[in-house]
Amino acid sequence: MPKRLPRSRTLKGDPKLAYYDSGGGITGEPAVVLLHGATFRSEDWENVFPRLATRYRVIAYDARGHGKSARAASYAIDAFADDLLRIIDGLAGGPAIVLGHSLGGATALVAATARPDAVRALVLEDPVIDNWDRDWRAEYYANVRAALEQSAEPSTFRRAIAALPLPARGPRGERTVGEVRGFYAAERLATYYKDVDPAFVEQFGHSRPDGHERVVTAVPAMPTLLLAASPADGSALKDGEADALVRRWPQAQLVRFPGVGHRIHGLRPEPFLEALEPFLRRVRASVPA
């Protein structure tokens, strides 16, 4: 199956958002909207997008300040949530299944709480919740910000990215980005990082008054699948946090990924899809004819 996205398009507005739309999908099925994590871009879904597009209309988009989307004055969580609702209202054609990773998970959670009519179901992949605005990976993002000073010289920038210490040791004991092989090798991360707004990087992962209470108090009313990475391997969820969330959320279920780090869908795409597909079948079965 090709690991490519369709040609990007642009949703007008403030800011302009680059998106990728598979089109098609089985008649009557809700669209699936994919939200990447902080400092990433829609290409991070290349292992997942084509598989989902065999049944669903799939829409991925670059968050404000990321990838091909425009930079913005605000990177508050409410601004990210408003962008998601713009995508759903403008493109999805009805309530969507929303799948968000990391920052994308927090975005999806806040948007779904604000506008439950717009979200048919939620899939939250290792979302940043209680760690929102709590210095999560602050040192790593500070190092990324420093590397961005060299982004005008591609070879120098790639070397700077390769030298970054990993925020959590890799599955084979890797300590730097340059030691990683496979999907998250340094060349891919350099492609992700080069178009990120430095202003976003300065903000994310640092303590600022940017909606922590909005994230941690959000309670989704729709079916929700929480996919939790291993705390020992760099999960964004604190010890015990995943269990506490599914106890508090009325229609939530939890799937754990022992021994897997924060980027579940990129590191383990097949187990990721195996966890996702039964949930999507149940959501399909509950959609009114």
N, C-alpha and C positions, 0 to 999 in steps of 0.2 A: 504494500500500500504506500503511495507516495507521501513523503513527509514534506509537503508543500502546502501553503495557504493559497486561497484565490487571490486575484489582484486586489489590492487595497482600494477602498473608496473613502470618501470624506463626508461626514455628517456636519453640516454647517451649524454654526452657533458659537457660543463663547465658553470655552475654546472650541476650535474645530477638532473633531475626533476622527482619526483614521480607523476604519473597521474592515473586516473581512467576512464575507457573507457567502455561505455555501449555496444559498438558494435551495429550491426543491424541498425535500422532506415529505413525509407521508401526510396526506390531507387529514386535517383534524388534530395532528400532533402539535403540542406547544413548541415554539422555538427554544433552543438552548443557547444561552449567552455565556461566554467564557471571559473571566476577568483574571489577568495575570497578577503576579506579585510585584512588590516594590523593586524598582530599577530594571525590571524585565520588560517584555513586549509580547505581542501576540504570537510571534514565532515560537514562543515557549510551549505552545499547544500543538506543535506539529506532530507529536506522537499520539495525540488524542483526537484532534479535529477531524481527520479523515474517517476514523472509525465511527464517530458519532454522526457524521454527515451521511452515512449509509441509510439512516432512518429519519434523522431530524434535520430541520433547517438549523444550521449552526452559525452563530455570529460571535466573532472575537473582536475586541477592539483594544487599541493602545490607550492606556489611561493618560489623562492630561499630564504634560511634562515628560512623556515617555514615547519612544519609538517615533512614528510619523505624526503623532498628535501634537497640537500646539502647546506651547508653554502657557502658564497661567499665573495670575496674581496670587491665587490662594491654593494651598494644598491641604486644606482642612478636610476632615472626613466627610462632612456634609456636602462639600463641593464634589468629591468623588462619587458620593451617593446620588447627587443630582445628575451627574453625567450618565450613570447607569440607567436612571429612569428616563433620560432623554433617548438613550439607545432603545430601550424597550418600547417607549411610546412612539418613537419615530420609525422603527424598523421591524420590531418583532411581530406586530399585528395582533397583539393580545398578551395576556399574562404569560410569562416565560419561565422556564426552568433556568435558574441562575447558578453557575458553578464558579466559585471564586477561590483563588489561592492566596494565602497570606494577607497582604494588603487588600487584595481582591475579595477575600472572605469577609474582612471587616466591612468593606464597602457594601457587599451584598447584604450583610446582616442589617446594617443601618438602613439601607434603602428598603428592604423588605418589611422592616418594622414601621417605617414612615408611610409606605404605600403597599399594604398587603394585597391590594387589588391587582398590582402589577406583577406579582411573583407567584407562580404556580407551585414551585418547590425550590428548595435551596440545597446546594451541595457546598459545604465549607471545608476546603482542604487546608488543614493546619493553619487556621486563621489567627491573626494577631488580635487578641481580645484584651485580656487583662494586661498584656505587655504593651498595649497601645499607649504611646507617650510615656513609656517607663524605661527609656534608654536601652531597649532591646537591640542588640547588635550595634550599639552606637559606635564602638571602635571600628568595626568593619566598614560602616557607612562613612565614617570620617576618612578612612583610608581610600575608599572609592572616590570621595570628593577630592582628595589630594591627587589621585591618579587622573581625574578629569582635567587637571591643569595641563596635561600632556596630550590631550585628545586630538590636537591639530596635527600631530605627527603619528600616523597609524602604527608604524613599527615600534616607536618608543612607547606609545600607549599600550599596545599589546604586551610589551615587556612589563610595564607597570602593573597591568592587570594580573599577569602571571605571577608576579611577586607578592600579590596580596595574601596575607595570612587568612586561612579559612576561619569563619566564625565558629565552626565545629569541625572536628576531625572527620575526614572523608571515610567512606566505607572500607577502603583499603589502607587506612591510616594516613591519608594525605593531609599535609599541613598547609599547603599553599595552593592557590588556584592553578598554578602551572603544573602541579603534580597530578591533577585530575584528568582522567581520560573518559571518553564517551560523550554523552549528551551535554555535560556541563564543562567541557574542556575550555581552556582559556580563550581560544579564538571565538567561541560562541558568546561567552560572557563579555568579551570586548565589544562584540557587535551589539549586545543588549545595552551596555553601559554608555556607549559613545554618544547616544542621542538623549540621554536623561538630562533634564534640567538640573544644574548644580544646586539651584535653590531648593528643589525637592529633596535632594540628598542631604543638604544641610539640616532640613527639618526632620526627616523620617528617622526614627530610632532615637530621638533625643527628647528630653522632657520639655514639653511646651503645652500650654493650655489649649489643646486642640481636640476636645471631644471625648476624652477618656470615659466619662460617665455615659455618653451617648452609646458607646460601643459596649461597655460592660453591662449596662442595664437593658439592652435590646433583647426582646423575646420574640422570636419568629412564630407566627400563628400557623404557618403552613408546614407540610412535611419537610423535614430537614435531615440531611445526612451529614454527620460530622466525621471527617477522616483525620485521624490523629497520628502524627509521626511520633517517633520515640523521643522522650525528653532527654535521654542520654546521648542522642544523636543530633541534637540541635532543634528540636521542636519549638515552634512559637508558643505552644501551650505549656503552661507551668505544670508541675507535678500535681495531679489530682484535678486539674482544671476541666479536662474533657468530661470526666464523670460528673462533676458539679453542673456543667452546662446541660447535659442531657437529662439530668434530674429536674432542672428548672424549665427547660423548653418542652412544651406539651406534646409535640409530635416528632421528637428527635430520636435518632438512633446513632450509635457510635460504632465505627470500625477502626481498629487500631492496626498500625503497621510497625510491629516490633523490629528494631534494628534498622529502620529506614529514617533518613533525615528529612528535613523540612520540605524538600522539593519532591514530593511523592510521585507525582505524575511523570516527571522527567526521569527520575531514578528507577522507578518500577512501573512502567506504563501498563503492563499486562495485569498485575495484581490490582492496580488502580481501577482499570476498566472492569475487572471481575467484581470489585466491590460496588462500582457505580451502576452496572447494568441491572441487577435485581431491583435496586431502588427505583430506577427509571421505569421498569416494568410495572411496579406497584403504582407509581404516579400515573402512568398511562391508563391503568385499569380503573383509576378513580376519576378520570376526566369524563364529565357528562357527554353522552352521545349527541 
